[in-house]
Amino acid sequence: MMKKMLAVRFASAPFETCSLSVFFISFRTTLLSMIYIYLIICCV
């Protein structure tokens, strides 16, 4: 039972890291766009 859980976890590990990196990239781009909008509003 425990070995099966570990096997499933190791199998899903690459997918978890991939989704995490995708989330991080989207979060970073959102943050950058918010900063750009903030700067534009401040300048105007």
C-alpha positions as CSV (number, residue, x, y, z in Angstrom):
1,M,0.0,0.0,0.0
2,M,2.7,2.4,1.0
3,K,4.9,1.6,-2.0
4,K,1.9,2.1,-4.3
5,M,1.3,5.6,-2.8
6,L,5.0,6.4,-3.3
7,A,4.9,5.2,-6.9
8,V,1.9,7.4,-7.6
9,R,3.6,10.3,-6.0
10,F,6.8,9.9,-8.0
11,A,4.7,9.5,-11.2
12,S,2.8,12.7,-10.6
13,A,5.8,14.7,-9.4
14,P,6.8,16.0,-12.9
15,F,3.3,17.1,-13.5
16,E,3.2,18.9,-10.1
17,T,6.5,20.8,-10.8
18,C,5.2,21.7,-14.3
19,S,1.9,23.1,-13.0
20,L,3.9,24.9,-10.3
21,S,6.2,26.5,-12.8
22,V,3.3,27.5,-15.1
23,F,1.5,29.0,-12.1
24,F,4.7,30.9,-11.1
25,I,5.2,32.3,-14.7
26,S,1.5,33.4,-14.9
27,F,1.8,35.0,-11.5
28,R,5.0,36.8,-12.5
29,T,3.5,38.1,-15.7
30,T,0.3,39.3,-13.9
31,L,2.5,41.1,-11.4
32,L,4.5,42.7,-14.1
33,S,1.4,43.8,-16.0
34,M,0.0,45.3,-12.7
35,I,3.2,47.2,-12.2
36,Y,3.1,48.6,-15.7
37,I,-0.5,49.6,-15.3
38,Y,0.3,51.3,-12.0
39,L,3.2,53.2,-13.6
40,I,1.1,54.3,-16.5
41,I,-1.6,55.5,-14.2
42,C,0.9,57.4,-12.1
43,C,2.6,59.0,-15.1
44,V,-0.7,60.0,-16.6
